[in-house]
Amino acid sequence: MIKLYTFPPSTNSRKVRIALLEKGLEFQRINVDLSKREQKNPEYLKIHPFGQVPALDDEGFIIYDSTVINEYLEDEYPYPSLMPKDSEGRARARLMEDFRDTHFNVSCVHIMQEMRKPEGERDGQRIDNAKAAIIQAFDRIETELNGSEYLAGSFSLADIAFMANLELLERFAIPVDAGKYGQTAAWINRLKARPSFAASAT
Ligand SMILES: N[C@@H](CCC(=O)N[C@@H](CS)C(=O)NCC(=O)O)C(=O)O
């Protein structure tokens, strides 16, 4: 059976949990407690050389990095497909996933890092900058949706990447202005309604 090295609050782990659930694949969750720094245990470093989650073991084939893992799952278990069929759609999906990985998620991580500190030690400017960057990302999402239900036309790994972060918008009290970002607000509701959203929470 597939083993996923994961930590419930990790957004990158959730990205893979969602993909596995969407593909209907059975998997065993092996929790790596980041709060206890278990990701840096010598045994775990043999699985993930950078000491991070997620990592995946598919019958002895071990890989890491949420984007690489999800691409592997798509290649190895192609049905149901989580990527558009055409090259243009695939490129668009990959660009949006990269945007989530390198911008949207990074801003979320900045806020989480500050929230973990005692209230008096938090860098309010860093939090405000990150929140502004997240809201700015809605502009791009709104443009990409362009009348479609999902970012690259059909539901794809790009949507899954953002899905992993949606709970944080509520936790950080970041509103999605439905007047300005109507398509984005509807897309978020659509993603949250998928069974894999609730099922991937842990
Ligand atoms: N590019 C990697 C990033 C993985 C990553 O940043 N994981 C975080 C949790 S979401 C982690 O393990 N942090 C603990 C650490 O870096 O020590 C991926 O997408 O899997």
The ligand as an SDF file (V2000), in Angstrom:
LIG
                    3D

 20 19  0  0  0  0  0  0  0  0999 V2000
    8.7150   22.0280   -1.9830 N   0  0  0  0  0  0  0  0  0  0  0  0
    8.3390   21.1670   -0.9060 C   0  0  0  0  0  0  0  0  0  0  0  0
    8.2390   21.9830    0.3620 C   0  0  0  0  0  0  0  0  0  0  0  0
    7.9290   21.0880    1.5620 C   0  0  0  0  0  0  0  0  0  0  0  0
    7.7650   21.8960    2.8430 C   0  0  0  0  0  0  0  0  0  0  0  0
    8.0630   23.1100    2.8860 O   0  0  0  0  0  0  0  0  0  0  0  0
    7.2810   21.2410    3.8760 N   0  0  0  0  0  0  0  0  0  0  0  0
    7.0950   21.8740    5.1510 C   0  0  0  0  0  0  0  0  0  0  0  0
    5.6790   21.6170    5.6760 C   0  0  0  0  0  0  0  0  0  0  0  0
    4.4130   22.2680    4.6330 S   0  0  0  0  0  0  0  0  0  0  0  0
    8.0780   21.2550    6.1440 C   0  0  0  0  0  0  0  0  0  0  0  0
    8.3030   20.0590    6.1280 O   0  0  0  0  0  0  0  0  0  0  0  0
    8.6430   22.0780    7.0240 N   0  0  0  0  0  0  0  0  0  0  0  0
    9.5360   21.6450    8.0390 C   0  0  0  0  0  0  0  0  0  0  0  0
   10.9660   21.9210    7.7310 C   0  0  0  0  0  0  0  0  0  0  0  0
   11.2740   22.4740    6.6520 O   0  0  0  0  0  0  0  0  0  0  0  0
   11.8000   21.5940    8.5880 O   0  0  0  0  0  0  0  0  0  0  0  0
    7.0110   20.4560   -1.2220 C   0  0  0  0  0  0  0  0  0  0  0  0
    6.2030   21.0100   -1.9680 O   0  0  0  0  0  0  0  0  0  0  0  0
    6.7950   19.3260   -0.7400 O   0  0  0  0  0  0  0  0  0  0  0  0
  1  2  1  0
  2  3  1  0
  2 18  1  0
  3  4  1  0
  4  5  1  0
  5  6  2  0
  5  7  1  0
  7  8  1  0
  8  9  1  0
  8 11  1  0
  9 10  1  0
 11 12  2  0
 11 13  1  0
 13 14  1  0
 14 15  1  0
 15 16  2  0
 15 17  1  0
 18 19  2  0
 18 20  1  0
M  END
$$$$
